Amino acid sequence: MHNYSRRVQRPHPLKTPRDQLMDFTIETHICPQVTLRVLGLLTQQNVEYGTLSVDHQKRGIVIQFTTKVLQPEHLEKLRAKLEAIVMVREVTVTTGIIHASANMQFPKVG
């Protein structure tokens, strides 16, 4: 009996240097649709995110994602649209080597 399975070599994904990434943290009230609204907006705005996490807490939902650094005008447009989503309380953005965390507050960039 022959084993015909082959291992396919895939190229390793290119890693983006940390200083070329932005971390978004979106704090929201508890709402079953808010995560889908945020994901829909990211898709509509063609934002390619590398990681995304959703953390349900007693006081609300924290959505975090990482993307490549955006142009200032695109960043402000995206931030305004995220803040306009019903049930969103706060949007914070960090750049560089600092990694956003649900337990930390960061100043807004811009």
C-alpha positions in Angstrom: 0.0 0.0 0.0 1.3 3.4 -1.0 1.0 6.6 0.9 0.3 9.3 -1.8 -0.1 12.2 0.6 2.4 15.0 0.0 3.5 17.8 2.2 3.1 21.1 0.3 5.7 23.7 1.1 4.0 27.1 1.5 6.0 30.3 1.6 6.2 31.8 5.1 4.1 34.9 5.5 6.0 38.1 5.4 6.2 39.7 8.8 5.6 43.4 9.0 8.0 45.3 11.3 6.2 46.4 14.5 6.8 50.1 13.8 4.7 49.7 10.6 1.6 48.5 12.5 -1.3 50.2 14.2 -3.3 48.8 17.0 -7.0 49.8 17.3 -8.9 49.3 20.6 -12.7 49.8 20.4 -14.7 49.8 23.7 -18.4 49.3 23.3 -21.5 48.8 25.3 -22.9 45.3 25.3 -24.8 44.7 22.1 -25.1 41.5 20.1 -24.6 43.4 16.8 -21.7 45.7 17.5 -19.0 43.3 16.6 -20.7 42.6 13.2 -21.0 46.4 12.6 -17.3 46.9 13.3 -16.3 44.0 11.0 -18.7 45.3 8.3 -17.2 48.7 8.4 -13.6 47.3 8.2 -14.6 45.3 5.2 -16.4 48.3 3.6 -13.3 50.5 4.1 -10.9 47.7 2.8 -9.0 47.6 6.0 -6.8 44.5 6.1 -6.2 43.5 9.7 -3.7 40.9 10.8 -5.2 40.0 14.2 -8.6 40.6 15.7 -9.9 39.8 19.1 -13.2 40.3 20.9 -13.3 40.3 24.6 -16.7 40.3 26.5 -16.4 42.0 29.9 -18.9 43.0 32.5 -18.8 46.7 31.4 -18.9 46.0 27.7 -17.1 44.6 24.7 -13.5 45.3 23.8 -12.6 44.8 20.1 -8.9 44.9 19.2 -7.3 44.6 15.8 -3.9 45.3 14.2 -3.4 46.7 10.7 -0.6 48.3 8.7 -0.1 52.0 9.3 -2.8 54.0 7.6 -2.4 57.4 5.9 -3.5 60.2 8.3 -6.6 61.1 6.2 -7.7 57.4 6.1 -7.0 57.0 9.8 -9.1 59.9 10.8 -11.9 58.8 8.4 -11.9 55.3 9.9 -11.8 56.5 13.4 -14.7 58.9 12.8 -16.7 56.1 11.2 -15.9 53.7 14.1 -16.9 56.3 16.7 -20.2 56.8 14.8 -21.3 53.2 15.2 -24.1 52.8 17.6 -23.0 51.5 21.0 -19.3 52.4 20.5 -17.9 54.3 23.6 -14.3 54.9 22.7 -11.7 54.2 19.9 -8.0 54.4 20.7 -5.2 53.9 18.2 -1.5 53.2 19.0 1.5 52.8 16.7 5.0 51.5 17.0 6.2 48.9 19.5 3.4 49.5 22.1 0.8 46.8 21.9 -2.8 47.7 22.7 -4.4 45.9 25.7 -8.0 46.0 27.0 -6.6 47.0 30.4 -4.5 49.9 29.2 -5.5 53.4 28.1 -3.5 55.0 25.3 -3.6 58.6 23.9 -5.3 59.1 20.5 -2.9 59.4 17.6 -3.4 62.4 15.3 
